[in-house]
Each structure stands twice: as structure tokens, then as C-alpha cells.
Amino acid sequence: MKGKLLFSIMIMLLLVIIGCSNNTDGSSNEENQEADTASPAKTIRFMSNGNENNGDFRVVTSIAEQYQEEVNPNFELQIESIPTQSQYFQKLQTYIASNQMPDFFKLPNGPIAETLVEQDKLVDIKATLQEFGRFDDFHNSVIDFLSFEDDSLYLFPEGRYGEAFWYYTEPFDELGLEEPETFEEFLDVVQQLKEADYTPINVAGKERWQLIRYLSHIPLRLTHYEFMDGLKVGDTSLTSDIGMQALNFLNDLSEKEAFQTGFSNTDYTDSINQFIGGDQGVIHYNGSWEIAQFEEKYESGELDYFFIPEVAGEENPGPYTSVTAGLAYAFNADTFDDETKRFFEYLVEHYHEKANDEGFMSPMIGDVPEDASQLYVDFSEDLDKVELGGLSWDDKLDPASTEEMGVAANELALGMITPEEFAERLDQTIAENAPAFFNE
């Protein structure tokens, strides 16, 4: 009897333990379900032309990892990186054409973005930032650079980059040269450097944008965006007064043999290495994305910079530097759900701090990094004075006209064609390609 009672008690205890165990498992499952509900599973397809070598890429991926740790453990950023820019755009346009556009991707302010906006394919970044209460946290210059003609904004700035003429101070001091304030003074500096057996300018002629920049300086200073807005659709001609001033400036540099030997076959990497190495060129036009390469020589006084000169005797309403925002970010409107929006808000909240950590200029207003170099501080203060955005002609023209302009710019710089021949050729190319491309 006693044995039976003991057995019964043991059975009852075992049942109680099993019951408690089941209740514990049930509570745990409910908690997990609640966590899953609070943190929905979300994978965002992110397509970039950057990789771990790029500061902005590291910023985005770092913030995504932090978001996963702090906000949503079920979040994932699925990355497709194509560092070669031409291949990147080819793949992106393939995705767009096949209706497989990524959720989050890099995109310049140009025709592709404009077409996607017309098709309601991009998220309204301006309205979204205003909803977050963060729109006024961005520098006016980068907002202006990325805004369309109607002031709408569908792109999020990667950074804030200014462009300048970087130069070695020793030849300037030796010849008693001052930083030029007008284009006439610029040409005079080039002439004196050439006569003293210096190579005045180093340029990456193989990269079409570098020589095209020399064509864009005068129209930017005189009209800001107006000249290019008309030129890209054929409403403005390169034979106009401003167009010919731009072409004659590059032609004058050609006649003075301003560029290094072999410039037309020099790619970007070789050009910057030649300049930094002091092998070829006293002056080199480039952007603040290369500040890290210039810091040491600037600190020692070997290197300095000046901005785009003025057109003498004219009003110059355009900015003295071309402030750009890099290859910006866009969001796919069709897949921009609540969780993607929540991630974007988190990205905006942490972007400035992370950009400072990576040492590149943030598009957002705020303190510079505590360990910033003197060049970073000085250049950033100069950019703070600029309210208007810059202009990349190669982002604005249709692809065929951009390619032709790059070829013709090299030929003009080599003295193979005249400014008049350049103008006639490009006007014709734009007339043939722009209407279909811009749907006019």
C-alpha cells in the first residue's frame, strides 16, 4: 500500500513537472512570436558601385549592421556591389527594364533619375525627410545639386564634395604668381608656368569628365544651371556667346600647351599619381573626395588650392566651386514599405556621425570630425559659404552626346579641331539624340 502511494505521488510530480515545462515552452513561443511581430523579417536589396574601399559604402553597411543589432534582428541588407561604373549602370538599367529594380541603389542626378520619377518609380526624398523633421539638417548646396528644376528631390546625398584647382606653391612663389581671380589671370598663370619650363596642368584626358569640366566652368559662373538646362535638350546652342566662351577657354589652354604629354591617354589613377608624385603638372583640377591624398602636402605648405575664377566684367551669379553630392541614393517606390522607411529614418539619424568616422564630408550640417586635418577644416569652411550646387555636364546630357562631347573635348585640347567645329558637331549630336532621350 505504501509502495503504491509513493508510486502515485511520483507520477503526479512528474505530470506537474511536464506541465510546467510545457507552460514554459508556451510562454517562450509567445514571446518569440511577439518579437517577430515587433521586428518583421525584412531583406532590402542594396545595389552600389562602391565596396569596402569606399567611405560612403562603409557608412551604409555599418549603419545597416547597427540597425540589425539595435532595432530589428530580422533585418538584412542584401548587397550587390559592382565597382566598375560603366558595368554598374549597365546592370542597373537591365534591372529597370526587366522590372527588377533594387530596393535601394546608387543613382546620379540625371536623365535616368528623371525618367524614373516620371514613371513614379522613386520615393519622394524631400517629403520623406520633411516627415522625419530632418530636411533642414542638410547643406543647401547638396540639396540644390540633387533637386530637379521644379525643386523636387528624389535622391539622398552621399556626401558633400567641392572641387578646386590644386597647385604646388613652390613654382608660384618662384615666379611671383598669385592665385588667379579671373579666367584671363588663369591663362596668364599657365603662360608663365609654361615659359618657365613647367607643365602647367595635369589632367586625366581618358576620363571624359575631367576635360568636360573645363568646358563647364564659364557657363556655371555665368548662368548656374540655365545654360546646361537649355543645351541638353537643344534649346541652347554651343555657338552662343557663352558656349563659345567655354570652348575658347579650353582652346586657349590647348594653344598654350597647358597639359602634360600624353594627357589624352592618361586615366584617372595615373593622373592623380603623376600629380601627387610631382612628376607632371603644377595644377590639377579635382574634388575633395581626394582630400586624404592632399593633406600631408597641404600641411607642409607644398600644396594649396583655389576655386573657379570669375568671368571679368560680368555678373557671376553661379557658385565659385562645383559642389556635388556624389553618386546619390534612391529608393524604389514600389517596395518602400514601413520597415524600409523605418530603416531609412535610422540611416538619416546616424549618417552624419558615421561620415565623420569615415573622414569624408557629410551632406548634413554639423561638427567636423575631432581629428580632422587642417585641410579638411579649411575646405569645409569654404564650402559652408556656398549655397548653390555644382553641375556635372556628363550627368545631364544624353549618353550619346556625353560620349561625343568627351571625344571632341580631347580633340579640341589636342588642337585637332576648332571651337567652331566642336560647336557645330555637338549641336548636331544633341539635335539627333536628345529629343528621343528626353521624350520631347
C-alpha positions in Angstrom: 0.0 0.0 0.0 2.8 2.3 1.0 4.6 1.4 -2.3 1.6 2.2 -4.4 1.1 5.6 -2.7 4.7 6.5 -3.3 4.4 5.5 -6.9 1.3 7.6 -7.3 2.9 10.6 -5.8 5.9 10.2 -8.1 3.6 10.0 -11.1 1.8 13.2 -10.0 5.1 15.1 -9.5 6.2 14.0 -13.0 3.0 15.3 -14.5 3.4 18.6 -12.7 6.9 18.9 -14.0 5.9 18.1 -17.5 3.1 20.6 -17.3 5.3 23.3 -16.1 7.8 22.5 -18.8 5.0 22.8 -21.4 3.9 26.1 -20.0 7.4 27.5 -20.1 7.8 26.5 -23.7 4.5 28.0 -24.5 5.4 31.3 -22.9 8.7 31.4 -24.8 7.0 30.8 -28.1 4.6 33.6 -27.4 7.5 35.9 -26.6 9.2 34.9 -29.8 6.1 35.5 -31.8 5.7 38.9 -30.2 9.4 39.7 -31.0 8.8 38.6 -34.6 5.8 40.8 -34.8 7.7 43.8 -33.4 10.6 43.2 -35.7 9.3 42.0 -39.1 11.6 40.0 -41.3 12.9 42.3 -44.0 15.5 41.9 -46.7 16.5 45.1 -48.7 18.3 44.7 -52.0 21.1 47.3 -52.0 23.0 47.9 -55.2 26.1 50.0 -55.2 29.1 50.9 -57.3 31.1 51.0 -54.1 32.8 48.5 -51.9 34.8 48.3 -48.7 37.3 50.7 -50.2 34.7 53.5 -50.2 33.8 55.5 -47.2 30.1 56.0 -48.1 29.7 52.3 -48.7 31.2 51.5 -45.3 28.8 54.1 -43.7 25.7 52.5 -45.2 26.7 48.9 -44.4 27.8 49.9 -40.9 24.5 51.6 -40.2 22.6 48.6 -41.5 24.6 46.3 -39.2 23.8 48.6 -36.3 20.1 48.7 -37.2 20.0 44.9 -37.2 21.6 44.9 -33.7 19.7 47.7 -32.1 16.3 47.7 -33.9 15.4 44.7 -36.0 17.3 41.4 -35.6 15.3 40.1 -38.6 16.6 42.8 -40.9 19.2 42.1 -43.7 20.9 44.3 -46.3 21.5 42.1 -49.3 24.4 43.8 -51.1 25.2 43.7 -54.8 28.5 45.6 -55.4 29.7 46.4 -59.0 32.7 48.8 -58.6 33.2 49.4 -62.3 30.8 52.3 -63.0 30.0 51.5 -66.6 29.1 47.9 -65.7 27.2 49.2 -62.7 24.9 51.4 -64.9 24.5 48.7 -67.5 23.3 46.2 -64.9 21.1 48.8 -63.2 19.4 49.6 -66.5 18.9 45.9 -67.2 17.1 45.6 -63.8 15.0 48.7 -64.5 14.0 47.4 -68.0 13.0 44.0 -66.6 11.1 45.5 -63.7 13.5 44.1 -61.1 14.8 47.4 -59.8 16.6 47.1 -56.4 15.0 48.5 -53.3 17.9 50.9 -52.5 20.6 51.9 -55.0 23.1 54.5 -56.2 21.9 56.9 -58.9 23.2 60.3 -60.3 21.0 63.3 -60.7 20.4 63.0 -64.4 18.2 61.5 -67.1 17.8 58.1 -65.6 16.5 59.6 -62.3 14.2 62.0 -64.2 12.7 59.1 -66.2 12.1 57.0 -63.1 10.4 59.9 -61.4 8.1 60.5 -64.4 7.2 56.8 -64.0 6.5 57.2 -60.2 9.3 54.7 -59.5 11.3 56.7 -56.9 10.5 57.7 -53.4 10.0 61.4 -52.8 13.0 62.0 -50.6 12.1 65.7 -49.8 8.7 64.8 -48.5 10.1 61.9 -46.5 12.9 63.9 -44.9 10.3 66.6 -44.1 8.2 63.9 -42.5 11.2 62.9 -40.4 11.8 66.5 -39.4 15.3 66.3 -40.9 15.2 68.1 -44.3 16.7 71.3 -42.8 19.6 69.4 -41.5 21.2 69.2 -44.9 23.5 71.7 -46.6 21.7 73.8 -49.1 24.3 73.2 -51.8 23.9 69.4 -51.9 20.1 69.7 -51.9 20.3 72.2 -54.7 22.7 69.9 -56.6 20.3 67.0 -56.4 17.0 68.9 -56.9 15.2 68.9 -60.2 14.1 72.1 -62.0 10.8 72.2 -60.0 12.8 71.9 -56.7 11.6 68.3 -56.1 14.1 65.9 -54.5 14.2 62.2 -55.1 17.8 61.4 -54.3 19.6 61.2 -50.9 23.1 62.8 -51.0 26.1 60.5 -50.5 28.3 63.3 -49.2 29.3 67.0 -49.8 32.2 67.3 -52.3 33.7 70.6 -53.5 36.0 70.9 -56.5 39.1 73.1 -56.8 42.3 73.7 -58.7 45.0 72.2 -56.5 48.5 73.6 -57.1 52.1 73.4 -55.9 53.2 76.5 -54.1 56.9 76.5 -54.9 56.5 77.3 -58.7 54.0 80.0 -57.8 56.4 81.5 -55.2 59.4 81.2 -57.6 57.6 83.1 -60.3 55.7 85.5 -58.1 52.4 84.2 -59.2 49.1 84.9 -57.4 46.0 82.6 -57.3 44.0 83.7 -60.3 40.8 85.5 -59.7 39.7 85.7 -63.4 40.0 83.4 -66.4 42.3 85.9 -68.0 44.6 85.7 -64.9 44.3 81.9 -65.0 45.6 81.8 -68.6 48.4 84.2 -67.7 49.5 81.9 -64.9 49.5 79.0 -67.3 51.6 81.0 -69.8 54.2 82.0 -67.2 54.5 78.4 -65.9 55.0 77.1 -69.5 57.6 79.7 -70.2 59.5 78.7 -67.1 59.6 75.0 -68.4 56.9 73.7 -66.0 54.0 71.5 -67.1 51.1 73.9 -66.1 48.2 71.4 -65.8 47.8 67.7 -65.2 44.5 66.2 -66.5 43.1 62.7 -66.9 42.1 63.1 -70.6 41.0 59.5 -70.8 38.2 60.3 -68.3 35.8 62.3 -70.2 34.5 64.2 -67.2 37.8 65.9 -66.5 38.1 67.9 -69.7 34.4 68.4 -69.9 34.8 70.2 -66.5 37.0 72.8 -68.2 34.1 73.5 -70.6 31.6 73.8 -67.8 33.4 76.4 -65.6 32.4 79.6 -67.5 28.7 78.6 -68.1 28.5 77.6 -64.4 29.8 81.0 -63.2 27.6 83.0 -65.6 24.3 81.1 -65.5 24.5 78.4 -62.9 22.2 75.7 -64.4 20.4 77.7 -67.1 22.9 77.1 -69.9 23.0 73.4 -69.5 19.3 73.1 -69.0 18.9 74.6 -72.4 21.8 72.8 -74.1 20.9 69.3 -73.1 17.6 69.5 -75.0 18.9 71.6 -77.9 17.2 74.9 -76.9 20.6 76.5 -76.4 23.5 76.3 -78.9 27.2 76.0 -78.2 27.6 78.7 -80.9 26.0 81.2 -78.4 28.3 83.7 -76.7 28.5 81.7 -73.5 29.1 78.5 -75.4 31.9 79.9 -77.4 33.5 81.4 -74.3 33.6 77.9 -72.8 35.0 76.4 -75.9 37.6 79.2 -76.4 38.9 78.7 -72.8 39.7 75.0 -73.5 41.1 76.0 -76.9 43.4 78.7 -75.3 44.7 76.0 -72.9 45.4 73.8 -75.9 47.3 76.6 -77.8 49.4 77.3 -74.7 50.2 73.5 -74.5 49.0 73.6 -70.9 48.5 69.8 -70.4 51.1 67.1 -69.8 52.5 65.0 -72.6 50.1 62.1 -73.3 47.2 63.6 -71.4 44.6 62.2 -73.7 45.6 58.6 -72.8 46.1 59.3 -69.1 43.5 57.6 -66.9 42.4 59.0 -63.5 44.7 56.9 -61.3 47.8 57.7 -63.4 46.8 61.4 -63.4 46.5 61.7 -59.7 49.6 59.7 -59.1 51.6 61.9 -61.5 50.4 65.0 -59.8 50.9 63.8 -56.2 54.3 62.4 -57.2 55.3 65.8 -58.5 56.2 64.3 -61.8 53.9 66.2 -64.2 51.8 69.2 -63.6 51.8 72.2 -61.3 47.9 72.4 -61.3 45.4 69.6 -61.1 41.6 70.0 -61.0 39.9 67.6 -58.7 37.4 67.2 -55.9 37.5 67.0 -52.1 37.0 63.3 -52.3 40.8 63.2 -52.7 41.5 65.3 -49.6 43.3 62.4 -47.9 45.8 62.4 -50.7 46.4 66.2 -50.4 46.5 66.6 -46.6 50.2 65.9 -46.0 51.5 68.3 -48.7 48.9 70.9 -47.6 50.1 70.7 -44.0 53.7 71.2 -45.1 52.8 74.1 -47.3 53.7 72.4 -50.5 50.2 72.3 -51.8 47.3 74.8 -51.8 44.0 75.3 -53.8 41.9 78.0 -55.4 38.4 77.9 -56.8 36.9 78.5 -60.2 37.8 82.1 -61.3 35.3 84.8 -62.3 34.5 86.0 -65.8 35.8 89.5 -65.8 33.4 92.3 -66.4 30.3 90.1 -66.0 28.0 89.2 -63.2 28.9 85.8 -61.8 25.7 84.5 -60.1 26.9 80.9 -60.2 29.0 79.3 -57.4 32.8 79.5 -57.3 33.0 75.8 -56.8 31.1 72.9 -58.2 29.6 71.3 -55.0 28.3 67.8 -55.7 26.7 65.1 -53.7 28.4 62.1 -55.2 26.5 59.3 -56.8 23.4 59.7 -54.6 21.0 57.1 -53.2 17.5 56.3 -54.4 14.7 54.1 -53.0 12.3 52.0 -55.1 8.8 53.5 -54.5 7.1 50.1 -55.2 9.0 48.4 -52.4 9.2 51.3 -49.9 7.2 49.7 -47.1 7.0 50.7 -43.4 10.1 48.7 -42.5 12.2 50.1 -45.3 11.1 53.6 -44.2 12.0 52.9 -40.6 15.5 51.8 -41.8 15.8 55.0 -43.9 14.9 57.2 -40.9 17.6 55.3 -38.8 20.1 55.8 -41.7 19.5 59.6 -41.7 19.8 59.8 -37.9 23.2 58.2 -37.9 24.6 59.3 -41.3 26.5 62.4 -40.2 28.3 60.7 -37.3 29.3 57.8 -39.4 30.5 60.0 -42.3 32.7 61.8 -39.7 34.0 58.5 -38.6 35.0 57.7 -42.1 36.6 61.1 -42.7 34.6 62.3 -45.7 32.4 65.4 -45.7 28.9 64.7 -44.6 26.0 66.2 -46.6 24.4 67.1 -43.2 25.1 70.2 -41.1 27.2 69.5 -38.0 30.6 69.5 -36.4 33.6 68.3 -38.4 35.4 65.2 -37.0 37.5 65.9 -33.9 40.6 64.5 -35.5 40.1 66.3 -38.9 43.1 67.6 -40.7 43.7 71.3 -41.2 42.9 70.9 -44.9 39.6 69.2 -44.1 38.6 72.1 -41.7 39.7 74.8 -44.1 38.0 73.3 -47.2 34.8 72.5 -45.2 34.6 76.2 -44.1 35.0 77.3 -47.7 32.1 75.0 -48.7 29.9 76.3 -45.9 29.8 79.6 -47.7 28.3 78.0 -50.9 24.6 77.9 -51.1 24.2 76.7 -54.7 25.0 73.3 -56.1 27.5 72.5 -58.8 27.0 70.9 -62.2 28.3 67.8 -63.9 27.7 68.1 -67.6 28.3 64.5 -68.2 25.4 63.6 -65.8 23.0 65.9 -67.7 23.5 65.2 -71.4 22.0 62.2 -73.1 24.6 59.3 -73.2 25.4 59.6 -76.9 26.0 63.4 -76.6 28.1 62.9 -73.4 30.3 60.4 -75.3 30.7 62.6 -78.3 31.5 65.6 -76.1 34.2 63.7 -74.3 35.8 62.7 -77.6 35.5 66.2 -79.0 36.9 67.8 -75.8 40.1 65.7 -76.2 40.3 66.6 -79.9 39.9 70.3 -79.1 42.5 70.1 -76.3 44.9 68.4 -78.8 44.4 71.1 -81.4 42.8 68.7 -83.8 39.5 70.7 -84.2 38.5 74.4 -83.8 35.9 75.7 -81.3 33.5 76.3 -84.2 33.8 72.7 -85.4 33.3 71.5 -81.9 30.1 73.6 -81.5 28.6 72.5 -84.8 29.4 68.9 -84.2 27.9 68.8 -80.7 24.8 70.8 -81.6 24.1 68.3 -84.3 24.7 65.3 -82.0 22.4 66.8 -79.4 19.7 67.5 -82.0 19.9 63.9 -83.2 19.8 62.2 -79.8 18.2 64.5 -77.1 14.6 64.6 -78.3 14.1 60.8 -78.1 16.0 60.5 -74.9 14.2 63.3 -73.1 10.9 62.4 -74.8 10.5 65.8 -76.4 
